[in-house]
């Protein structure tokens, strides 16, 4: 379950960006996971709410797009400003 | 599309009619690897090792394939030529570090507790701990044999409590500490947590990755767990003394390994019979002198400047 530690890294990074951008809400996070990345998309999706618990991302929707190779990318985040 | 929005009126009008003060949505494009945080630390580790001319071997396998037994056998023999030390990752206990320590190898145990792999930050903190405890016998790095007397060196089971307690928020700066205890150390062996899956995707800043597979695990493992074998610079097939008792197909294994990895040297060896150990040590020397840069072919994108997409 290295997916949990990676989900924690994602949440940490997203929170840094959210703070810097002074966003009110983070609606969604888009990630790209390839079949050869060494990361299991289901396990990652399972781990994400746990990692996001009690943070600004607690209600954020994680959208996983499947890649073709070793991709494991934090693509973008959909945010709301005041 | 939701039924509520399917009327004739333009969508924007409907939205604003429903929620007159709707907040503005925008997309922040990030486009960076989620491995980035680990990668940032791995880069720092690698720079640290390069500055000191250290070669670092990240040894990975499933649990029980004989990583510690192999290291306890060959490291004492290699120490004469290359001052070295070892860092061992396990969920719990300091049993493995104790074993290596007993074999005369300066060793530090890392306990990962819940985690199934080592990451670059844990390695960085282990290096600081080696220095703080004088694992390698103090500055100078020449007095490497007498580690056994220094009880602090191998660390207790709970030694890594601080590391597991909270995740470091920033990367660990290796440049700020003197690390005098590592002075003169040429080789560092990192025995990863026994696991064929998770360790494979975390760069520790190592120079070389070594994949170990015991003959009892079967010929098909390189196909089932590709990443570890794809990235390995050296593949070791251990417990070869058991081959007479197994229906093990060497050719099939070789074929399966080569599906994943065309060029890594492959060595059959046994700690019991001694078969292949000289060859293995020769391969380590070859890697050492090959001086190849092992920035792996991870589809790893460097962090890009954030770009904003305003609607």
Interface residues (C-beta under 8 A of the other chain):
Chain A: X1 X2 X5 X6 X8 X9 X10 X12 X13 X17 X21 X23 X24 X25 X27 X31 X34 X36 X37 X38 X39 X69 X70 X71 X72 X73 X74 X75 X76 X77 X78 X79 X80 X81 X82
Chain B: X23 X24 X25 X26 X27 X28 X29 X30 X31 X32 X33 X34 X35 X36 X37 X38 X115 X116 X117 X119 X167 X169 X197 X198 X200 X201 X202 X226 X227 X297 X298 X299 X300 X301 X306 X309
